Amino acid sequence: MNSLFYLRQQCPVCGNKSSDLAFKIPYSSQELKDYFQSFYAGRVDNDLLDGAEFNIQECSSCKVLFQKFIPNEELSRILYEDWVDPAETSIQKIQNYGIDHYEFNASEIRQLYTLFDIPSGKLNVLDFGMGWGAWAKMAAAYGAKTYGYDFSEKRNSHAQNHGFTILDFEEIKLRKFDLINTEQVFEHIPNPLETMEVLSNSLSEKGIIKISVPHAFYFKSRLKRIEWTTSQKFSNRSINPVAPLEHLNFFNRSAIVNLGHKFGLKEIKIPLRTQYSLTSNFFTNPKSLVRFLFRPFMRNYFYNYILLKKL
């Protein structure tokens, strides 16, 4: 066993100790080396992964897929600080964002803020796993007092340089938030059950947490025909929903809702009418129009886009 990994002996989402093997392959395999070469542009040090196994289990209770062996804190820091896009590259990408990107965030934030009966200027918002802060910037632009948290020191430093208050995990426990945003975060978390307990306790009386994680139909069957060299995240042959090292958990909607129930949270939905009325820039091209028509319905009933509110 590689000392940079540790074993998860139970489902990280529901705590069940019974699971079945869904897939496994050693990290020393050529398939995974090809994947890392393609996905991380050659930045991965494969020697650090020798002796470890990429092993996916399916929980026999909640049916969540989870990686059995996951990076420890040391390897996680190497992964997110060095192997994932370097800061210089990521900041260049941010600088190249077009108006569509900002309008997408703006539309979502306006929709979320309609769920509260107080002005947006009085909301306390936490962007948990804020990355480079694009969502948080827009949340703050609509008046909310916005805080950030991220595992990456480089991302935290970038956010602080742009005026955001960065909290550590212990500081989050001492505050109350009206809205907690977790966008493509919970799939990366080693301990979703414990993390949800902390975040739910940090919600205000009528607080809401948004959980948005990767979604894929019939993904378990796709594991048999993975194309390891594809770098396209949304390809129907991509391993991305359970990306080695990064996406430690693959959820289904009911598992997320039940996770909320454990801590006194119930699912709510943004009314379809509200979503349609507050979505902008949807006539740019035919593809945008199709997304405009179908995204609200898919978000409310099929995608892993869940809003949980304190009872």
C-alpha positions in Angstrom: 0.0 0.0 0.0 1.3 3.4 -1.0 1.7 5.6 2.1 0.4 8.7 0.3 -3.1 7.0 0.2 -5.4 5.9 2.9 -8.3 3.4 3.0 -11.9 4.4 3.4 -13.6 1.4 5.1 -17.2 2.6 4.8 -19.4 4.7 2.5 -18.4 8.3 3.0 -21.9 9.6 2.4 -24.2 7.3 4.5 -21.7 5.5 6.7 -22.7 2.0 5.5 -19.9 -0.5 5.9 -21.1 -2.8 3.1 -20.1 -2.1 -0.5 -19.4 -4.0 -3.8 -16.5 -3.6 -6.2 -17.5 -1.7 -9.3 -14.1 -1.2 -10.9 -10.4 -1.4 -10.1 -7.1 -0.9 -11.9 -3.6 -0.2 -10.5 -2.2 3.4 -10.8 0.9 1.9 -12.4 -1.2 0.7 -15.4 -0.6 2.2 -18.8 -4.2 3.2 -19.0 -3.9 5.5 -16.0 -0.6 6.8 -17.1 -2.1 7.7 -20.5 -5.0 9.4 -18.7 -2.8 11.5 -16.5 -0.6 12.5 -19.5 -3.7 13.6 -21.3 -5.7 15.2 -18.5 -2.8 16.9 -16.5 -0.5 17.7 -19.5 2.3 15.6 -18.1 2.5 17.3 -14.7 1.8 14.1 -12.7 4.8 12.3 -11.0 3.7 8.7 -11.6 6.4 7.4 -9.2 4.4 8.9 -6.3 1.4 6.7 -7.3 3.2 3.4 -7.5 1.8 0.6 -5.3 -1.7 2.3 -5.1 -4.9 1.1 -6.7 -7.7 3.0 -8.3 -10.6 1.2 -6.7 -14.3 2.2 -7.1 -16.8 0.7 -4.7 -20.6 0.9 -4.8 -22.4 1.4 -1.5 -24.9 -1.3 -1.0 -27.3 1.1 0.7 -27.3 4.5 -0.9 -25.7 3.4 -4.2 -23.0 6.1 -4.2 -19.8 5.2 -6.0 -16.7 6.1 -4.1 -13.0 5.6 -4.4 -11.7 3.2 -1.7 -8.1 4.5 -1.6 -7.8 8.2 -1.6 -4.9 10.7 -1.5 -3.8 11.8 2.0 -3.3 15.5 2.8 0.3 15.6 1.5 -0.6 14.1 -1.9 -3.8 16.2 -2.1 -1.7 19.4 -1.7 0.6 18.2 -4.5 -2.4 17.4 -6.7 -4.2 20.7 -6.2 -1.2 23.0 -6.1 1.0 21.5 -8.8 -0.8 18.9 -11.0 -4.1 20.6 -11.5 -3.8 23.7 -13.8 -1.0 26.0 -12.3 -2.1 29.4 -11.0 -0.7 31.2 -14.0 -2.6 29.1 -16.5 -5.9 29.2 -14.5 -5.7 33.0 -14.1 -5.2 33.4 -17.9 -8.3 31.3 -18.4 -10.3 33.6 -16.1 -9.1 36.6 -18.0 -10.4 35.0 -21.2 -13.9 34.4 -19.8 -16.6 36.0 -22.0 -19.8 37.7 -21.0 -21.7 34.4 -21.2 -19.8 33.0 -18.3 -20.6 36.0 -16.1 -24.2 36.1 -17.1 -24.6 32.5 -16.3 -23.4 33.1 -12.7 -25.4 36.3 -12.4 -28.6 34.5 -13.5 -28.1 31.7 -11.0 -27.3 34.0 -8.1 -30.4 36.2 -8.8 -32.5 33.0 -8.8 -31.0 31.9 -5.5 -31.5 35.3 -3.8 -35.2 35.2 -4.6 -35.5 32.3 -2.1 -34.9 34.7 0.8 -37.3 37.2 2.2 -34.6 39.7 3.1 -32.6 42.1 0.8 -29.5 40.6 -0.9 -27.4 43.3 0.9 -28.2 41.6 4.2 -27.3 38.1 3.2 -24.2 36.3 4.5 -22.9 34.0 1.8 -20.1 31.3 1.9 -18.6 30.0 -1.3 -17.2 26.7 0.0 -14.6 25.5 -2.4 -14.5 28.9 -4.1 -11.6 28.1 -6.5 -10.5 31.3 -8.2 -13.5 33.2 -6.9 -15.6 33.9 -10.1 -18.9 32.8 -8.4 -18.1 34.7 -5.2 -17.3 37.9 -7.1 -20.8 37.8 -8.7 -22.5 37.0 -5.4 -20.8 40.0 -3.8 -21.7 42.2 -6.8 -25.4 41.7 -5.8 -24.7 43.1 -2.4 -24.2 40.0 -0.2 -21.4 39.8 2.4 -19.4 37.0 0.8 -16.8 34.7 2.4 -14.7 32.0 0.8 -13.0 28.7 1.7 -10.7 26.6 -0.5 -8.3 23.8 0.2 -5.7 25.4 -2.1 -3.5 28.1 -0.6 -2.8 29.6 -4.0 -6.5 30.0 -4.6 -7.1 31.5 -1.2 -4.2 34.0 -1.7 -5.7 35.0 -5.1 -9.1 35.6 -3.5 -7.7 37.6 -0.6 -5.9 39.8 -3.1 -9.3 40.5 -4.6 -10.7 41.6 -1.3 -12.5 38.5 -0.1 -12.5 37.3 3.5 -11.1 33.7 3.6 -12.2 31.4 6.4 -10.6 28.2 7.5 -12.6 25.2 8.5 -12.7 26.0 12.2 -13.8 29.6 11.5 -16.7 28.3 9.4 -18.0 26.5 12.5 -18.2 29.8 14.4 -20.4 31.6 11.8 -23.8 31.5 10.4 -24.6 31.8 6.7 -27.8 32.4 4.8 -26.5 30.7 1.6 -23.7 28.2 1.2 -22.6 27.5 -2.3 -20.8 24.2 -3.1 -20.3 24.1 -6.9 -18.4 21.0 -8.0 -17.0 20.5 -4.5 -18.6 17.5 -2.7 -17.2 15.0 -5.2 -13.7 16.1 -4.1 -14.3 15.8 -0.4 -12.9 12.8 1.5 -15.6 13.0 4.2 -18.9 14.3 2.9 -20.9 13.1 5.9 -18.7 15.1 8.4 -18.5 18.1 6.1 -22.3 18.3 5.7 -22.7 18.2 9.5 -20.4 21.2 9.8 -22.0 23.2 7.0 -25.6 22.4 8.1 -24.7 23.6 11.6 -23.4 26.8 10.0 -26.6 27.7 8.3 -28.8 30.5 9.6 -32.4 29.8 10.8 -33.7 29.7 7.2 -30.4 29.0 5.5 -29.9 27.2 2.2 -27.0 25.1 1.0 -26.6 24.4 -2.7 -24.8 21.1 -3.7 -23.9 20.7 -7.4 -21.9 17.7 -8.4 -21.2 15.8 -11.6 -24.0 13.9 -13.1 -24.1 11.1 -15.7 -26.8 8.7 -16.7 -26.0 4.9 -16.3 -22.4 5.7 -15.4 -21.7 2.3 -13.8 -22.3 0.5 -17.1 -20.0 3.0 -18.8 -17.0 1.9 -16.7 -16.6 -1.1 -19.0 -15.9 1.1 -22.0 -13.8 4.0 -20.7 -11.6 5.9 -23.1 -8.7 6.7 -21.0 -7.0 9.2 -23.3 -10.0 11.5 -23.8 -9.6 14.8 -22.1 -13.2 15.8 -22.8 -15.0 15.9 -19.4 -18.4 15.5 -20.9 -17.7 12.6 -23.3 -19.9 9.6 -22.7 -16.7 7.5 -22.5 -14.9 9.8 -20.0 -13.9 8.6 -16.5 -14.5 12.2 -15.3 -17.5 11.5 -12.9 -15.1 9.4 -10.8 -11.9 11.1 -12.0 -8.9 9.3 -10.4 -7.4 11.2 -7.4 -9.9 14.1 -7.7 -13.6 12.9 -7.9 -13.6 10.7 -4.8 -17.4 10.4 -4.7 -20.1 10.0 -7.4 -23.6 10.9 -6.1 -27.1 10.2 -7.1 -29.9 12.7 -6.3 -31.5 10.6 -3.6 -28.2 10.2 -1.8 -27.7 14.0 -1.6 -31.3 14.5 -0.4 -30.9 11.8 2.2 -27.6 13.3 3.3 -29.4 16.6 4.0 -32.2 14.8 5.9 -29.6 13.4 8.4 -29.0 17.0 9.5 -32.5 18.5 9.4 -32.4 19.8 5.8 -35.2 19.4 3.2 -35.0 19.7 -0.5 -36.4 22.8 -2.1 -36.6 23.9 -5.7 -36.4 27.2 -7.5 -39.7 27.5 -9.4 -39.4 26.9 -13.1 -41.1 30.2 -13.8 -38.4 32.0 -11.7 -35.6 30.3 -13.5 -37.0 31.1 -16.9 -37.7 34.7 -16.1 -34.2 35.3 -14.6 -32.2 33.6 -17.2 -30.5 36.0 -19.7 -28.6 35.8 -23.0 -30.4 32.6 -24.2 -30.9 33.7 -27.8 -27.2 33.8 -28.7 -27.4 30.7 -30.8 -29.7 27.6 -31.1 -27.6 25.6 -28.6 -28.1 28.4 -26.0 -31.9 28.3 -26.6 -32.0 24.5 -26.1 -30.1 24.9 -22.8 -32.5 27.6 -21.7 -35.5 25.4 -22.4 -34.3 22.2 -20.7 -31.8 23.2 -18.0 -34.4 24.4 -15.4 -36.4 21.2 -15.7 -33.3 19.0 -15.6 -31.9 20.8 -12.6 -35.1 20.4 -10.6 -35.7 16.8 -11.4 -32.7 15.0 -12.9 -29.3 16.7 -12.5 -27.3 16.5 -9.3 -28.2 20.1 -8.5 -29.8 20.2 -5.1 -30.9 22.9 -2.8 -31.3 22.0 0.9 -33.0 24.2 3.4 -33.2 24.2 7.2 -36.5 22.8 8.5 
